């Protein structure tokens, strides 16, 4: 992802999730590929899905809060970041 090849990075994260759907860092990485392309709506969709599949996971709550904040979804951001702080 450092070189900006987000499509290849997405493929790697998707492959990782196919092997282990509980791999929180792969959801975050996948979302980050979209966020780096200024597609925060897709990033938040991925993180929302991940949070539904894997509730009470610090990493997912934290990154969801960051992206929600960038989108101006302040109440969702506050709730997610508060949840992350409690985990």
Backbone as a printed PyTorch tensor [residue, N CA C, xyz], in Angstrom:
tensor([[[  0.8230,  -1.1810,   0.0000],
         [  0.0000,   0.0000,   0.0000],
         [  0.8700,   1.2480,   0.0000]],

        [[  2.0750,   1.1280,   0.4760],
         [  2.9740,   2.2700,   0.5330],
         [  3.2160,   2.8470,  -0.8570]],

        [[  3.2810,   1.9980,  -1.8540],
         [  3.5480,   2.4620,  -3.2200],
         [  2.2800,   2.9280,  -3.9310]],

        [[  1.1460,   2.8880,  -3.2470],
         [ -0.0920,   3.3820,  -3.8370],
         [ -0.8350,   2.3750,  -4.6930]],

        [[ -0.4430,   1.1160,  -4.6350],
         [ -1.1410,   0.0890,  -5.3960],
         [ -2.2870,  -0.4510,  -4.5470]],

        [[ -3.3370,   0.3450,  -4.4710],
         [ -4.4470,   0.0150,  -3.5750],
         [ -5.2470,  -1.1850,  -4.0610]],

        [[ -5.3480,  -1.3740,  -5.3520],
         [ -6.0830,  -2.5290,  -5.8710],
         [ -5.4030,  -3.8300,  -5.4440]],

        [[ -4.0860,  -3.8770,  -5.5410],
         [ -3.3490,  -5.0720,  -5.1220],
         [ -3.4760,  -5.2860,  -3.6180]],

        [[ -3.4120,  -4.2050,  -2.8750],
         [ -3.5580,  -4.3040,  -1.4180],
         [ -4.9480,  -4.8150,  -1.0670]],

        [[ -5.9800,  -4.3110,  -1.7570],
         [ -7.3410,  -4.7920,  -1.5010],
         [ -7.4290,  -6.2880,  -1.7430]],

        [[ -6.8140,  -6.7380,  -2.8310],
         [ -6.8180,  -8.1710,  -3.1310],
         [ -6.1760,  -8.9870,  -2.0230]],

        [[ -5.0750,  -8.4800,  -1.4820],
         [ -4.3830,  -9.1900,  -0.4010],
         [ -5.2380,  -9.2290,   0.8660]],

        [[ -5.8680,  -8.1020,   1.2040],
         [ -6.7160,  -8.0710,   2.3990],
         [ -7.9460,  -8.9610,   2.2220]],

        [[ -8.5320,  -8.9450,   1.0320],
         [ -9.6920,  -9.8070,   0.7700],
         [ -9.3060, -11.2830,   0.8430]],

        [[ -8.1290, -11.6180,   0.3320],
         [ -7.6510, -12.9990,   0.4140],
         [ -7.4400, -13.4110,   1.8690]],

        [[ -6.8830, -12.5080,   2.6500],
         [ -6.6760, -12.8000,   4.0730],
         [ -8.0090, -13.0360,   4.7730]],

        [[ -9.0100, -12.2390,   4.4430],
         [-10.3290, -12.4060,   5.0650],
         [-11.0110, -13.6910,   4.6110]],

        [[-10.7230, -14.1420,   3.3990],
         [-11.2730, -15.4100,   2.9290],
         [-10.7260, -16.5760,   3.7470]],

        [[ -9.4770, -16.4490,   4.1690],
         [ -8.8450, -17.4850,   4.9840],
         [ -9.2760, -17.3720,   6.4420]],

        [[ -9.3420, -16.1330,   6.9410],
         [ -9.6790, -15.8980,   8.3470],
         [-10.6100, -14.6920,   8.4650]],

        [[-11.9300, -14.9280,   8.4630],
         [-12.8730, -13.8090,   8.5240],
         [-12.8860, -13.0760,   9.8680]],

        [[-12.1130, -13.5440,  10.8170],
         [-12.0060, -12.8710,  12.1220],
         [-10.7630, -11.9990,  12.2240]],

        [[-10.0980, -11.7610,  11.1310],
         [ -8.8450, -11.0010,  11.1270],
         [ -9.1520,  -9.5050,  11.0470]],

        [[ -9.3100,  -8.9010,  12.2060],
         [ -9.7130,  -7.4910,  12.2840],
         [ -8.7860,  -6.5660,  11.5040]],

        [[ -7.5000,  -6.8260,  11.5680],
         [ -6.5370,  -5.9490,  10.8920],
         [ -6.7410,  -5.9800,   9.3730]],

        [[ -7.2530,  -7.0750,   8.8250],
         [ -7.5210,  -7.1380,   7.3860],
         [ -8.7070,  -6.2490,   7.0210]],

        [[ -9.7370,  -6.2070,   7.8700],
         [-10.8520,  -5.2880,   7.6310],
         [-10.3650,  -3.8390,   7.6660]],

        [[ -9.5330,  -3.5380,   8.6410],
         [ -9.0050,  -2.1750,   8.7670],
         [ -8.1510,  -1.8330,   7.5500]],

        [[ -7.2880,  -2.7490,   7.1470],
         [ -6.4460,  -2.5090,   5.9740],
         [ -7.2710,  -2.3250,   4.7160]],

        [[ -8.2910,  -3.1520,   4.5410],
         [ -9.1640,  -3.0310,   3.3840],
         [ -9.8600,  -1.6660,   3.3810]],

        [[-10.3870,  -1.2870,   4.5160],
         [-11.0310,   0.0260,   4.6210],
         [-10.0400,   1.1530,   4.3450]],

        [[ -8.8300,   0.9930,   4.8270],
         [ -7.8140,   2.0380,   4.6360],
         [ -7.4650,   2.2320,   3.1610]],

        [[ -7.5120,   1.1510,   2.3650],
         [ -7.2350,   1.3100,   0.9380],
         [ -8.2450,   2.2560,   0.2940]],

        [[ -9.4890,   2.1560,   0.7280],
         [-10.5160,   3.0620,   0.1920],
         [-10.3540,   4.4700,   0.7560]],

        [[-10.0440,   4.5670,   2.0350],
         [ -9.8790,   5.8810,   2.6540],
         [ -8.7380,   6.6520,   1.9860]],

        [[ -7.6690,   5.9610,   1.6360],
         [ -6.5380,   6.6310,   0.9820],
         [ -6.8710,   7.1220,  -0.4140]],

        [[ -7.9220,   6.5710,  -0.9910],
         [ -8.3980,   7.0370,  -2.2930],
         [ -9.5740,   8.0050,  -2.1310]],

        [[ -9.7350,   8.5230,  -0.9200],
         [-10.7990,   9.4920,  -0.5960],
         [-12.1910,   8.9030,  -0.7890]],

        [[-12.3200,   7.6090,  -0.5770],
         [-13.6160,   6.9450,  -0.6580],
         [-14.0110,   6.5050,   0.7520]],

        [[-14.2300,   7.5060,   1.6080],
         [-14.5650,   7.2210,   3.0010],
         [-15.8980,   6.5000,   3.1400]],

        [[-16.8040,   6.7130,   2.2050],
         [-18.1030,   6.0340,   2.2860],
         [-17.9260,   4.5210,   2.1780]],

        [[-17.0560,   4.0660,   1.2930],
         [-16.7930,   2.6240,   1.1740],
         [-16.0120,   2.1280,   2.3830]],

        [[-15.0890,   2.9240,   2.8580],
         [-14.3210,   2.5470,   4.0510],
         [-15.2540,   2.3340,   5.2360]],

        [[-16.1990,   3.2440,   5.4230],
         [-17.0910,   3.1150,   6.5650],
         [-18.0560,   1.9540,   6.3820]],

        [[-18.4380,   1.6700,   5.1420],
         [-19.3040,   0.5150,   4.8860],
         [-18.6040,  -0.7820,   5.2950]],

        [[-17.3350,  -0.8980,   4.9400],
         [-16.5590,  -2.0910,   5.3020],
         [-16.4300,  -2.2080,   6.8190]],

        [[-16.1070,  -1.0980,   7.4670],
         [-15.9400,  -1.1290,   8.9170],
         [-17.2610,  -1.3860,   9.6330]],

        [[-18.3440,  -0.8690,   9.1040],
         [-19.6580,  -1.1320,   9.6950],
         [-19.9750,  -2.6210,   9.6110]],

        [[-19.7310,  -3.2170,   8.4550],
         [-19.9250,  -4.6490,   8.2810],
         [-19.0640,  -5.4370,   9.2690]],

        [[-17.7970,  -5.0590,   9.3670],
         [-16.8760,  -5.7570,  10.2670],
         [-17.3400,  -5.6610,  11.7190]],

        [[-17.8120,  -4.4880,  12.1170],
         [-18.2930,  -4.3130,  13.4930],
         [-19.5210,  -5.1690,  13.7550]],

        [[-20.3670,  -5.3550,  12.7470],
         [-21.5400,  -6.2170,  12.9060],
         [-21.1240,  -7.6830,  13.0450]],

        [[-20.1070,  -8.0760,  12.2910],
         [-19.6270,  -9.4570,  12.3300],
         [-18.8060,  -9.7520,  13.5870]],

        [[-18.0790,  -8.7360,  14.0550],
         [-17.1450,  -8.9120,  15.1750],
         [-17.3390,  -7.7960,  16.1940]],

        [[-18.4320,  -7.8530,  16.9350],
         [-18.6910,  -6.7790,  17.9070],
         [-17.6450,  -6.7600,  19.0220]],

        [[-17.5060,  -5.5860,  19.6010],
         [-16.6230,  -5.3910,  20.7580],
         [-15.1490,  -5.6410,  20.4600]],

        [[-14.7250,  -5.2360,  19.2730],
         [-13.3190,  -5.3460,  18.9090],
         [-12.7230,  -3.9420,  18.8760]],

        [[-11.7320,  -3.7150,  19.7120],
         [-11.1250,  -2.3980,  19.8580],
         [-10.7300,  -1.7870,  18.5140]],

        [[ -9.9830,  -2.5280,  17.7220],
         [ -9.4360,  -1.9980,  16.4770],
         [-10.5380,  -1.5440,  15.5160]],

        [[-11.5920,  -2.3300,  15.4170],
         [-12.6990,  -1.9740,  14.5230],
         [-13.4480,  -0.7500,  15.0180]],

        [[-13.6720,  -0.6750,  16.3140],
         [-14.3500,   0.4920,  16.8850],
         [-13.5210,   1.7590,  16.6610]],

        [[-12.2280,   1.6500,  16.9150],
         [-11.3370,   2.8020,  16.7920],
         [-11.3160,   3.3400,  15.3620]],

        [[-11.0710,   2.4600,  14.3860],
         [-10.9890,   2.9310,  13.0050],
         [-12.3370,   3.3880,  12.4750]],

        [[-13.4130,   2.7440,  12.8910],
         [-14.7360,   3.2250,  12.5010],
         [-14.9290,   4.6480,  13.0230]],

        [[-14.5320,   4.8910,  14.2570],
         [-14.6490,   6.2270,  14.8370],
         [-13.8600,   7.2670,  14.0590]],

        [[-12.6570,   6.9230,  13.6340],
         [-11.8400,   7.8600,  12.8580],
         [-12.4920,   8.2060,  11.5250]],

        [[-12.9620,   7.1950,  10.8170],
         [-13.5700,   7.4410,   9.5050],
         [-14.8990,   8.1790,   9.6640]],

        [[-15.6940,   7.7990,  10.6550],
         [-16.9620,   8.4930,  10.8960],
         [-16.7170,   9.9690,  11.1800]],

        [[-15.6700,  10.2660,  11.9110],
         [-15.3360,  11.6550,  12.2070],
         [-14.9850,  12.4170,  10.9270]],

        [[-14.1860,  11.7940,  10.0490],
         [-13.8320,  12.4390,   8.7810],
         [-15.0620,  12.7280,   7.9260]],

        [[-16.0910,  11.8960,   8.0790],
         [-17.3170,  12.0780,   7.3060],
         [-18.2920,  13.0340,   7.9780]],

        [[-17.9120,  13.5390,   9.1480],
         [-18.7990,  14.4540,   9.8640],
         [-19.9050,  13.7520,  10.6210]],

        [[-19.7810,  12.4630,  10.7880],
         [-20.7740,  11.6810,  11.5240],
         [-20.3450,  11.6420,  12.9900]],

        [[-20.4150,  12.8070,  13.6060],
         [-19.8140,  13.0130,  14.9240],
         [-20.3730,  12.1000,  16.0080]],

        [[-21.6910,  11.9110,  16.0640],
         [-22.2390,  11.0760,  17.1300],
         [-21.7810,   9.6310,  16.9900]],

        [[-21.7620,   9.1290,  15.7540],
         [-21.2560,   7.7710,  15.5320],
         [-19.7800,   7.6760,  15.9020]],

        [[-19.0260,   8.7090,  15.5580],
         [-17.5940,   8.7240,  15.8770],
         [-17.3770,   8.7040,  17.3860]],

        [[-18.1090,   9.5470,  18.0870],
         [-17.9650,   9.6100,  19.5490],
         [-18.3240,   8.2740,  20.1820]],

        [[-19.4210,   7.6940,  19.7400],
         [-19.8460,   6.4050,  20.2990],
         [-18.8010,   5.3250,  20.0490]],

        [[-18.3030,   5.2390,  18.8080],
         [-17.3150,   4.2200,  18.4790],
         [-16.0090,   4.4180,  19.2420]],

        [[-15.5460,   5.6520,  19.3170],
         [-14.2870,   5.9100,  20.0370],
         [-14.4580,   5.6870,  21.5340]],

        [[-15.6140,   5.9980,  22.0630],
         [-15.8980,   5.7140,  23.4640],
         [-15.9110,   4.2010,  23.7070]],

        [[-16.5410,   3.4680,  22.7820],
         [-16.5310,   1.9950,  22.8800],
         [-15.1020,   1.4590,  22.8420]],

        [[-14.2950,   1.9930,  21.9330],
         [-12.9040,   1.5320,  21.8200],
         [-12.1470,   1.7740,  23.1120]],

        [[-12.3770,   2.9230,  23.7250],
         [-11.6770,   3.2530,  24.9740],
         [-12.0690,   2.3150,  26.1070]],

        [[-13.2720,   1.7740,  26.0520],
         [-13.7500,   0.8810,  27.1010],
         [-13.3110,  -0.5610,  26.9140]],

        [[-12.8340,  -0.8970,  25.7090],
         [-12.4720,  -2.2940,  25.4430],
         [-11.0730,  -2.6360,  25.8890]]])
